[in-house]
Amino acid sequence: MKWINEPIKDTGYSESMLALTPEEAGVIAEELRPVLKSLKKKFDCLEDIRQSGEATEKQLNKWTILQEKIATIEEFINIGW
């Protein structure tokens, strides 16, 4: 695992990012599976409230944040480690 600078095309700038070996990424992916399960459980609860039309603004914000977190973790896990 190390920090790398990836050039941003046609800008002259670069973006810092963390590079992982497939083995490191696989270990992290396995550790994220229980987290993903927990987030999905919370999301499902909020989804039920949202669909009933009784969700508060705070619950809707939490629903949106959880949706984004779940998508990010699923993308990382499903890359194929």
Contacts in CASP RR format, 6 or more apart in sequence:
PFRMAT RR
TARGET T0000
AUTHOR 0000-0000-0000
METHOD contacts of the structure
MODEL  1
MKWINEPIKDTGYSESMLALTPEEAGVIAEELRPVLKSLKKKFDCLEDIR
QSGEATEKQLNKWTILQEKIATIEEFINIGW
1 18 0 8 1.000
1 19 0 8 1.000
1 20 0 8 1.000
1 21 0 8 1.000
1 24 0 8 1.000
2 18 0 8 1.000
2 19 0 8 1.000
3 16 0 8 1.000
3 17 0 8 1.000
3 18 0 8 1.000
3 19 0 8 1.000
4 16 0 8 1.000
4 17 0 8 1.000
4 18 0 8 1.000
4 19 0 8 1.000
5 14 0 8 1.000
5 15 0 8 1.000
5 16 0 8 1.000
5 17 0 8 1.000
6 14 0 8 1.000
6 15 0 8 1.000
6 16 0 8 1.000
6 17 0 8 1.000
7 13 0 8 1.000
7 14 0 8 1.000
7 15 0 8 1.000
8 14 0 8 1.000
8 15 0 8 1.000
20 28 0 8 1.000
22 81 0 8 1.000
25 76 0 8 1.000
25 79 0 8 1.000
25 81 0 8 1.000
26 81 0 8 1.000
28 76 0 8 1.000
29 76 0 8 1.000
29 77 0 8 1.000
29 79 0 8 1.000
29 81 0 8 1.000
32 73 0 8 1.000
32 76 0 8 1.000
32 77 0 8 1.000
33 77 0 8 1.000
35 73 0 8 1.000
36 70 0 8 1.000
36 73 0 8 1.000
36 74 0 8 1.000
36 77 0 8 1.000
39 66 0 8 1.000
39 69 0 8 1.000
39 70 0 8 1.000
39 73 0 8 1.000
40 70 0 8 1.000
42 66 0 8 1.000
43 63 0 8 1.000
43 66 0 8 1.000
43 67 0 8 1.000
43 70 0 8 1.000
46 55 0 8 1.000
46 59 0 8 1.000
46 62 0 8 1.000
46 63 0 8 1.000
46 66 0 8 1.000
47 63 0 8 1.000
49 55 0 8 1.000
49 59 0 8 1.000
50 59 0 8 1.000
50 60 0 8 1.000
50 63 0 8 1.000
55 63 0 8 1.000
END
